[in-house]
Amino acid sequence: MNPSGKLKKTIVSKVQESSIERRNAPKILFIGGPTASGKSLLALQIARETSCEIINADSRQIYRNLSIGTSQPDSDAIQEIPHHLYAFLEPSEEFTAADFERKASEVISQIIGRGNLPIVVGGTGFYMKALLHGVWPVGPRNEKLRKRLRAIHERHGIFFFHKMLMRLDPDSAANIAPQDTYRMIRALEILFQSGIPRSQLDRIQEERYNALKYFMDPGREKLHQNIEQRTNAMLAGGWIEEVKQLTAQYPGFENMPAAKSLGYFEILQHLNGQLNFEQCKEIINLRTKQYAKRQRTWFRNQDHFEPLSSEEPLYKMIEFVLQWYRN
């Protein structure tokens, strides 16, 4: 699993050549944060005050027919403010950070061309990193290496594998759930191919945009309350029925990328009789809180995202954003 010297030299050379002038770069507002922190609502409130369009940066909200379990915007919000990159992929399709960077860059160009401000909203830090810094040339997917990594994963289990990633690339591990096998393998593949952790690759290239970056951080206690309230609301709102429909519409859904979304695995276990309803809800809440903790850690330590408390006056936040944008 030794990295290619030529590949590493190429990356280092590209780092040395990277000197991007940002004074005249397009302005973009980023609003990140953990799940259930209120970032989507904040983006919508800001968008109502000026000419904005919202771009999804959540790796689960990209899938069709997962509207309840991934808290996709409702039809009223979509009709009020233009939304992009929501619910456009089939559950069976893979979608990488490089794919996101390419599609989101195209959408941003179109939004700027219309004279509007792009607001990138979501909790998937790798997506935001890819958009801010571009995607580095780490080589094509290596099936031989992937096979070896999958064998380790199958032999030792998801939590051992996640601890291995945490030891080798803690920043990447902080943004990947243990259940997300695909992204864990990809992060380790990048590390072993290039000799550079994926999280470091994201840091070394200068930002391509004039970006104002915030992350919603209501605090641990409030966030946990929000998560529990939202889980209850989603289960009461038809989440289990949504999963039933997905398994009927997509044979083999349990093995598709979309099924790795938080809560879907537990609901599948409930439908298969492995968990009762209360057990299902309890595990969903636990794993969502664990994921939110990793997201908070990521945004506190990455790319100078400024924290925002839900207690801060909204009008002051909106006033500052509008002044930054207009100037």
C-alpha positions, 0 to 999 in steps of 0.5 A, a space after each residue: 500500500 505504498 504511495 506512488 512517488 510520481 503521484 506524490 511529486 505531481 501533487 506537491 508540484 501542483 501545490 507549489 504552483 497553486 496561487 489563486 487571486 481571490 479579490 475578484 472571485 465570485 462571492 458565495 455564502 456557505 452555511 454548514 453545520 451538524 444535522 438538525 442544527 437549523 442551517 437550512 432554515 437560516 439559509 431560507 431566511 437569508 434568501 428571502 431578503 435578497 436575490 439568492 439561490 440555494 445549493 445542497 451540500 448534503 450527501 443524503 439529500 441528493 437522492 430521490 424518494 428519501 425526502 422524509 428521512 433526509 429532511 429535504 426541503 418541502 415543496 413550499 420552500 422550493 417554490 419560494 426560493 430556487 433550490 439545486 442538487 436536491 433529489 436528483 439521483 437514483 438511490 443506486 447511484 454513487 456520487 463522489 465529492 469530485 462529482 459534487 464539485 463539478 455539478 455545483 461549480 456549473 450551478 454556481 456559474 449559472 446563478 452568478 450569471 443571473 446576478 444572484 448570490 449562491 448559498 451552499 448549505 449542508 453538513 457534508 464537509 467533503 463536499 464543501 471542501 471540494 467546492 472551495 479548493 477543487 479536487 486533487 489528482 489522486 489517481 483513478 480508483 484502484 480495485 486491487 487496493 479496494 479489494 484489500 481494504 474491503 477484506 479488512 473491513 469484512 474481517 474486522 467490522 465497521 468500527 475497527 475499520 473506522 478506528 483505523 481511519 481515525 488513526 491515519 486520517 482523523 479529520 476525514 474520519 470525523 466527517 464519515 460515519 462508521 456505516 459509510 463503508 464507501 467513503 471510508 474505503 475511498 479516504 484510505 485509498 487516497 491516503 495509500 495512493 498519494 501518501 497524503 491524507 485526504 483532509 490534508 489534500 483539501 487544505 493545501 489548495 487556496 480557496 477559489 471563491 470569495 467565501 463567507 463561511 458559517 456553521 450553525 452550532 446551537 450547542 450539544 444539549 440543544 442539538 440533542 433535543 433537536 435531533 430527538 424532536 426531529 426523529 419523532 416528527 419524521 417517524 410520525 410523518 411516514 418515515 417507515 412507510 417511505 422505507 417500505 416504498 423504497 424496498 418495493 420500488 428498488 429491489 436490493 435497496 438495502 445494498 444501495 448507497 442511499 441506504 447508508 443514510 442515517 436511520 434507514 438501516 435501523 428502519 430496515 432492521 425494524 421491518 425485518 423484525 430485528 428491532 422493535 419500534 422503540 429500539 429502532 428509534 433509540 438507535 437512530 437517535 444515538 447514531 444521529 447524535 454521534 454523527 452530529 458530534 463528528 460534524 461539529 468537530 469537523 466544522 470547528 476545525 476546518 477552513 475557518 467556518 465561523 460558529 453561529 448560535 441559534 440564540 444570535 439575532 437573525 436580523 443582525 446576521 442577515 444585515 451583515 451578509 447583505 452588507 458583505 454581498 453588496 460591497 
